[in-house]
Every structure is written in C-alpha cells, then in structure tokens.
Amino acid sequence: MKKWLNIENNILPCLFTALLVLIWEVIVRAYAVPQYLLPAPSSIVYELYESGHILWFHTGTTLIEAMTGFFIAVILGLSAACLMNRFKLIKNTIYPVLVISQTVPIIALAPLFMIWMGYGILPKIAIVILVCFFPITVSVAEGLAALDKDLINLLRTMKATWWQIFTKAELPAVMPAFFSGLKIAATYSIMGAVIGEWIGAKSGLGIYMTRSMNSFRTSALFAAVLIIVVLSMVLFKGIQLLGEKIMPWNKG
C-alpha cells in the first residue's frame, strides 16, 4: 500500500503538469497567439535544442556562481549558528540583525555589490552567500536551541568535552533542521546567481534572459526559466536524497 501511495504521489503531479502543457499548446495554436507574446511549449523545446550550446555555456556560469556561494554560505552559516548556540551574547547581538537583514530586497542590494566589486563573478557569489546564509543559520540555530537541555547536562556531569557533546548529541539532533535549511538555500542559490546576472554580467542565465527579453525572444526567455526550474529541482532533490542517506531514521 505504501509503495502504491508513493507511486501515486509521483505520477499524479506529472500527469497534471503534462495536461497543463497540452492545454497550453492547444490554446496557443488554436488562437494563433503571437510568438513574442506567448510561445507554444513545442517552440520552447525547439529553442532548447536550437540554442543548446549557448544555454549550456550560460548554465555553467550560473552553476559555478551558485555552488561556490552555496558552499561558502554553508560553512559560514554553520559557524555562526554554533557560535550563537555556545555564546548567548553573540546570539542576542547577531540574531536580530539577521532578521532585519531579510527585510531588505536582494534586488536592491545587488547594484551596490556591482559598484563595490565590479561586474565579475565575485558580486554574484556574494549575493548567493547573502541569500543562502540566513536559512542555513536560522535552521541550525533553532535546531540547537530545541535540543534537550537535560541530555546536555547529563553529558556534562559525565565529564564530556564540548566536542563530544557536539558530535554525540548536538550534531545528530540538528541534522534534520540543517538539511531543511540546505534545501531552501539550494533553491535560493540559483535565484541569487540569476539576480546578480540581471544587474550586469558577461555570461550566465540572468544576462541571457535579459538579452532575450530586450530582443523579444520570448521562447528563449521561457527556455532559460525552464532550465532554472530544473536546476533548482535537481539541487533540492539531491539534498533530500543525501539527507535520507545520512539520516535513514528521518525518512518521511
């Protein structure tokens, strides 16, 4: 029964999506909607094939920016969360600032990074770090804060070192929250890289979308959006599978 439910949960969304795409194709062709206004799904697939080598090049740039910023954000986020858990003064000082920082739209900060760091890869990585840092830090910090204090006190009475407490109690307990933050941050990483490229870049899906929009190549714009969606889904699913491998006890 459980296996059938899993199959059903995977097939139904695919069938529904295929139905929507079919309806989209029929409406566009039946009403002769102009290509620049709304291209048919078949036109988008053809654009993917026709401009595949160019899209591959731009996708590589976006991936490099996103993954570099993502991994740096993981290191910084874990470090900040552990420091906040260990030193309450640091948490009381930093945590409110982190929350306030999320009220500033990233699109408003991106031009500043371009002014400060130029139009190379560095400002894009900085934007990715910024959008990924918060979900990772907050997820881990909240997970550590929710840890059973009696367990920690018991380990301390048994003369456990801070490293033993961290590896034997805190780290296993915080892993579900950590991977939840990772899944959110992974999807944000692609978005952050694309936003940075919108402002100014030599290559990347963001600048490709900007050029396509300016030349009214709507099918190319949709093709880039489709690649962004696929990349985000692959990263999300990859982290989910990794989490299930590391935490077999936490499978839904």
C-alpha positions as CSV (number, residue, x, y, z in Angstrom):
1,M,0.0,0.0,0.0
2,K,2.8,2.4,0.9
3,K,4.6,1.7,-2.3
4,W,1.4,2.3,-4.3
5,L,0.9,5.7,-2.5
6,N,4.5,6.7,-3.3
7,I,4.0,5.8,-7.0
8,E,0.6,7.7,-7.0
9,N,2.2,10.8,-5.4
10,N,4.9,10.8,-8.1
11,I,2.7,10.1,-11.1
12,L,-0.2,12.4,-10.4
13,P,1.8,15.7,-10.4
14,C,3.5,14.6,-13.6
15,L,0.2,13.8,-15.3
16,F,-1.3,17.1,-14.1
17,T,1.7,19.0,-15.5
18,A,1.5,17.2,-18.8
19,L,-2.2,18.1,-19.0
20,L,-1.5,21.8,-18.4
21,V,1.3,21.8,-21.1
22,L,-1.1,20.1,-23.5
23,I,-3.8,22.7,-22.9
24,W,-1.2,25.5,-23.3
25,E,-0.1,24.1,-26.6
26,V,-3.7,23.7,-27.9
27,I,-4.7,27.2,-26.9
28,V,-1.7,28.9,-28.4
29,R,-2.1,27.1,-31.7
30,A,-5.9,27.4,-31.8
31,Y,-5.9,31.1,-31.2
32,A,-2.7,31.8,-33.1
33,V,-1.1,33.6,-30.2
34,P,2.0,35.6,-31.4
35,Q,5.3,34.0,-30.5
36,Y,6.6,37.1,-28.8
37,L,3.6,37.1,-26.5
38,L,3.3,33.5,-25.5
39,P,5.2,30.8,-27.3
40,A,3.9,27.2,-27.5
41,P,5.7,24.5,-25.4
42,S,6.9,22.9,-28.6
43,S,8.6,26.2,-29.6
44,I,10.3,26.3,-26.2
45,V,11.6,22.8,-26.6
46,Y,12.8,23.7,-30.1
47,E,14.6,26.7,-28.7
48,L,16.3,24.5,-26.1
49,Y,17.5,22.3,-29.0
50,E,18.5,25.1,-31.3
51,S,20.3,27.2,-28.7
52,G,21.5,24.3,-26.6
53,H,25.2,25.1,-26.8
54,I,24.7,28.7,-25.8
55,L,22.4,27.8,-23.0
56,W,24.9,25.2,-21.8
57,F,27.6,27.8,-21.6
58,H,25.4,30.3,-19.6
59,T,24.1,27.5,-17.4
60,G,27.7,26.5,-16.5
61,T,28.5,30.1,-15.4
62,T,25.3,30.3,-13.2
63,L,26.0,26.9,-11.6
64,I,29.6,27.9,-10.7
65,E,28.4,31.1,-9.1
66,A,25.5,29.4,-7.3
67,M,27.5,26.4,-6.0
68,T,30.5,28.5,-4.9
69,G,28.3,30.9,-2.9
70,F,26.2,28.0,-1.6
71,F,29.2,26.1,-0.1
72,I,30.7,29.2,1.4
73,A,27.2,30.0,2.9
74,V,27.0,26.5,4.4
75,I,30.4,27.0,6.2
76,L,29.6,30.5,7.4
77,G,26.0,29.5,8.4
78,L,27.1,26.5,10.4
79,S,29.9,28.5,12.1
80,A,27.5,31.4,13.0
81,A,24.8,29.0,14.3
82,C,27.3,27.1,16.5
83,L,28.7,30.4,17.9
84,M,25.2,31.7,18.7
85,N,24.4,28.4,20.4
86,R,27.5,28.5,22.5
87,F,27.6,32.2,23.4
88,K,24.2,33.7,24.2
89,L,25.7,37.2,24.0
90,I,26.6,36.6,20.3
91,K,23.1,35.3,19.6
92,N,21.4,38.2,21.3
93,T,23.6,40.6,19.2
94,I,23.5,38.9,15.8
95,Y,20.1,37.2,15.6
96,P,18.0,40.4,15.4
97,V,20.4,41.8,12.8
98,L,19.9,38.7,10.7
99,V,16.1,39.0,10.8
100,I,16.2,42.7,9.9
101,S,18.6,42.0,7.0
102,Q,15.9,39.8,5.4
103,T,13.5,42.8,5.1
104,V,15.9,44.4,2.5
105,P,15.1,43.1,-1.0
106,I,18.1,41.4,-2.6
107,I,17.4,43.2,-5.9
108,A,18.1,46.5,-4.1
109,L,21.4,45.3,-2.7
110,A,22.7,43.7,-6.0
111,P,23.6,47.1,-7.7
112,L,25.6,48.0,-4.6
113,F,27.6,44.8,-4.8
114,M,28.3,45.6,-8.5
115,I,29.6,49.0,-7.6
116,W,31.8,47.7,-4.8
117,M,33.1,44.5,-6.5
118,G,32.8,45.1,-10.2
119,Y,31.0,43.0,-12.9
120,G,32.9,39.8,-12.5
121,I,32.0,36.6,-10.7
122,L,32.7,38.0,-7.2
123,P,29.5,40.1,-6.6
124,K,27.3,37.2,-7.9
125,I,28.9,34.8,-5.3
126,A,28.4,37.5,-2.6
127,I,24.7,37.7,-3.5
128,V,24.3,33.9,-3.3
129,I,26.1,33.8,0.1
130,L,23.7,36.5,1.3
131,V,20.5,34.7,0.3
132,C,21.7,31.3,1.4
133,F,23.3,32.3,4.7
134,F,20.0,33.2,6.5
135,P,18.0,29.9,6.1
136,I,21.0,27.8,7.0
137,T,21.9,29.8,10.0
138,V,18.4,30.1,11.4
139,S,17.6,26.4,10.8
140,V,20.7,25.2,12.6
141,A,20.4,27.8,15.4
142,E,16.7,26.8,16.0
143,G,17.6,23.2,15.9
144,L,20.3,23.6,18.5
145,A,18.1,25.7,20.7
146,A,15.4,23.0,20.7
147,L,17.9,20.3,21.9
148,D,17.0,18.6,25.2
149,K,18.9,20.5,27.9
150,D,18.7,17.6,30.3
151,L,20.7,15.5,27.9
152,I,23.4,18.2,27.6
153,N,23.5,18.5,31.4
154,L,23.8,14.7,31.7
155,L,26.8,14.6,29.4
156,R,28.5,17.5,31.3
157,T,28.1,15.6,34.6
158,M,29.8,12.7,32.8
159,K,32.8,15.0,32.1
160,A,32.1,15.1,28.3
161,T,34.1,17.7,26.4
162,W,32.4,20.3,24.3
163,W,33.5,18.4,21.2
164,Q,32.0,15.2,22.5
165,I,28.7,17.0,23.3
166,F,28.7,18.5,19.9
167,T,29.4,15.3,17.9
168,K,27.4,12.8,20.1
169,A,24.3,14.9,20.9
170,E,24.0,18.3,19.2
171,L,25.1,17.3,15.6
172,P,22.8,14.3,15.2
173,A,19.9,16.2,16.7
174,V,20.3,19.2,14.5
175,M,20.7,17.3,11.2
176,P,17.0,17.3,10.2
177,A,16.9,21.1,10.7
178,F,20.2,21.5,8.9
179,F,19.0,19.7,5.8
180,S,15.8,21.6,5.8
181,G,17.8,24.8,5.7
182,L,20.0,23.3,3.0
183,K,17.1,22.5,0.7
184,I,15.8,26.1,1.0
185,A,19.2,27.6,0.5
186,A,20.0,25.4,-2.6
187,T,17.0,26.7,-4.4
188,Y,17.8,30.3,-3.3
189,S,21.4,29.9,-4.7
190,I,20.2,29.6,-8.3
191,M,17.9,32.6,-7.8
192,G,20.6,34.7,-6.2
193,A,23.0,34.0,-9.0
194,V,20.4,34.9,-11.7
195,I,19.5,38.1,-9.9
196,G,23.2,39.1,-9.8
197,E,23.5,38.4,-13.5
198,W,20.4,40.5,-14.3
199,I,22.2,43.6,-12.9
200,G,25.3,43.1,-15.0
201,A,27.4,40.1,-16.2
202,K,29.3,38.8,-19.2
203,S,27.6,35.4,-19.1
204,G,25.0,33.4,-17.1
205,L,21.3,32.6,-17.4
206,G,20.4,36.0,-15.9
207,I,22.2,38.0,-18.7
208,Y,20.8,35.5,-21.3
209,M,17.3,36.2,-20.1
210,T,17.9,40.0,-20.2
211,R,19.2,39.8,-23.8
212,S,16.3,37.6,-24.8
213,M,13.7,40.0,-23.2
214,N,15.3,43.0,-24.9
215,S,15.1,41.2,-28.3
216,F,11.5,39.9,-27.7
217,R,12.7,36.3,-28.0
218,T,10.1,35.0,-25.5
219,S,10.7,31.3,-26.3
220,A,14.4,31.8,-25.3
221,L,13.3,33.5,-22.1
222,F,11.0,30.6,-21.3
223,A,13.8,28.1,-22.1
224,A,16.1,29.9,-19.6
225,V,13.3,29.8,-17.0
226,L,12.8,26.1,-17.6
227,I,16.5,25.5,-17.0
228,I,16.4,27.5,-13.8
229,V,13.4,25.4,-12.6
230,V,15.1,22.1,-13.4
231,L,18.4,23.2,-11.7
232,S,16.5,24.2,-8.6
233,M,14.5,20.9,-8.5
234,V,17.7,18.8,-9.1
235,L,19.5,20.5,-6.2
236,F,16.5,20.2,-3.9
237,K,16.1,16.5,-4.7
238,G,19.8,15.8,-4.5
239,I,20.0,17.3,-1.0
240,Q,16.8,15.4,0.0
241,L,18.4,12.1,-1.1
242,L,21.6,12.9,0.7
243,G,19.7,13.7,3.9
244,E,17.9,10.3,3.6
245,K,21.2,8.6,3.1
246,I,22.8,10.3,6.1
247,M,19.7,10.1,8.3
248,P,17.8,6.9,7.5
249,W,15.8,7.2,10.7
250,N,14.3,10.5,9.5
251,K,12.6,9.3,6.3
252,G,9.1,10.6,5.9
